């Protein structure tokens, strides 16, 4: 019986960087520009969070990223007044982020 060699496990940062490389590759299939932009932004944000050396700052950044990813914000002006509508698009993630915010506020 021969033992199968396991491929070396890549760190999350390396995996995310690999996604960016694939997106930059011109030989990749051509998804819509909108999809590419959304993926690029999400991966870039995740990389920024993962590369933060301070664990507290990393946790805060991760929570803020979760709030951003779980909501959509629409701003419009009606009769001279600025109206902002926030729609929750991922309730479990949003609820987790709010719990983390309260946890961080209680630890301060």
N, C-alpha and C positions, 0 to 999 in steps of 0.2 A: 504494500500500500504506500503510495507516495503522498507526502504531505503537501497540501496546497499552500503556496506562499500567499500571505495576505498583502494586499497593496498598502503602502504606508498611508496612515490616516492623515488627511490634510486638516489643518486648523480651519475654523470657520472663516477667518479672515482670508486664507488662501482660497477657500472654496468660493467666497464672494468675489474675490479678485478674478478668479477663473471665469465666472459668469460675465464679468465686464469684458474680459478678453474675447470671449465667444461673441458677445454683442458687437464688438469692434471689428471682428473678422468679416471681411466682405464675402467670404464663401458661405456664410451662414444663410439659412433661408431668410426670406425677406418678410418679417412680420411688419405690421403697420408702424409708422413712425410714432404714433401716440403710445402704442404698447412699449416700444423700445424706450421712449422717454420715461414712462412710468417705471419700468424695470430699472433703468439706469439710476433714477432718483432714489428708489427704494434701496437698491444695493449700496449706493454711495452713502446714504444715511446710515444704513446698518454698519458699514465699514467704519464710519466716523465714530459710532457708538462703541464698537468692539475695540477700536484702537485707543480709546481713552484710558490712560494708565491709572487714574484715581478711581477706585471702586465706587465711591459715593457719587462722583460726577458721572460715572458710567451708568449707574443705576438711575440717576435723574434723567440722563439723556435717553435711556431706554424707555422710561415711563413717558417722557414727552413724545418720543417717536410713536409709542403705542397710541397715545391720544390723537396724534396727527393721522395715523393710519386708520383709526377707528371712526373718524369723523370726516364730514365734508362741510366746508364753509362757503356760503354764497353771500356776497355783499352786493346790495343794489341801493340806489337812491330813489326814494319815492317822495314826491312833493318837497324836495329839498332836504329831506332827512335821510340819513344813512341807516339802512336796515341790514342787520347781519342775521342770517339763518344758519344754525349749526344742526346738521343731521347726523345722527349716529348710524353708521353703516355696519358696524361690527360690535354688537352689544356685549358679548362676553369679554372681548379685549378692552372695551371702554370701561366696563365695570372693574376689571382687574386693575387697570391704570388708576382709576379713582381710589381703589383700596390702597394701592401703593403710595399715592400722593398723601393720603391720610396717615399712612404708616410713617412716611418720611417726615411729615409735619409734626407727628407726635414724638419722633426721635430727636427733634431739634431742641 
